[in-house]
Amino acid sequence: MSLQPQHSILVVDDDHSMRILLIEYLSGHGYKADGAASAQEALSVFAAKRYDLVLLDLGLPDGDGSDLARRWREQAQVPIMYITGRNDEADLVMGLELGADDYIVKPFSLREVLARMRAVMRRTGAASAAPLTRGKLPNAYRFAGWTLNLNTRRLSSADQSAVPLTNSEFNLLVTFLSAPGRIITREKLLESTRAFDDIYDRAIDVQILRLRRKIEIDPKKPALLRTERGAGYIFDTDIEHLWT
């Protein structure tokens, strides 16, 4: 029996047999699973219901799955996991840069899909941003002209323009903001974001790079999120805690 039977999953795959197989398997484990065979159908289905995770095939007949993921990232914080026949690591890391939370390469076992889904949902849940400091978190952080609202998960610039964050980026940023001026090792970042699977161990630097592109004036010369060679990363700026 699933520990979280309320979770709704959207399976986007043009392979009919694969789509039905995944839907039936997930339904048998307590999830509410819907399917879509194309990018256009997926957009329509996604707009009509709230989903807790999307299993997204990269090779759709009417578009690339990464384009769909990018579009959804601009609208919501839904976790996205690629299911793909591609096994080129450069392509897959690029997919992570475009917003995926994880991927799994075909052929795969259904048990592995379920295990990875559960791992993604654990670390991207509302309480998954595990800070390094204990105690009650503020409602928002303000730093270097940015404001991060923890309730809405919204990052706003000084002119109130919203910058979309993936779940991984949000969790990483909260981790750094809760421990300013402290060196945080890659291992601690993996622990604090609950990212225990191999792809996250390989891709943590990609997540850092992606976050820098959003908050740094010059991502190539980061002033806020600095690398401490051989030690980890440090968030080096004044941070204001906001309470309501």
Secondary structure, DSSP 8 states (H G I E B T S, - for coil): --S-TT-EEEEE-S-HHHHHHHHHHHHHTT-EEEEESSHHHHHHHHHTS--SEEEEESEETTEEHHHHHHHHHTT----EEEEES---HHHHHHHHHTT-SEEEESS--HHHHHHHHHHHHHHHSTT----SS-S---SEEEETTEEEETTTTEEE-TT--EE---HHHHHHHHHHHTSTT-EE-HHHHHHHTT--SHHHHHHHHHHHHHHHHHH-SSTTS-SSEEEETTTEEEE-S-EEEE--
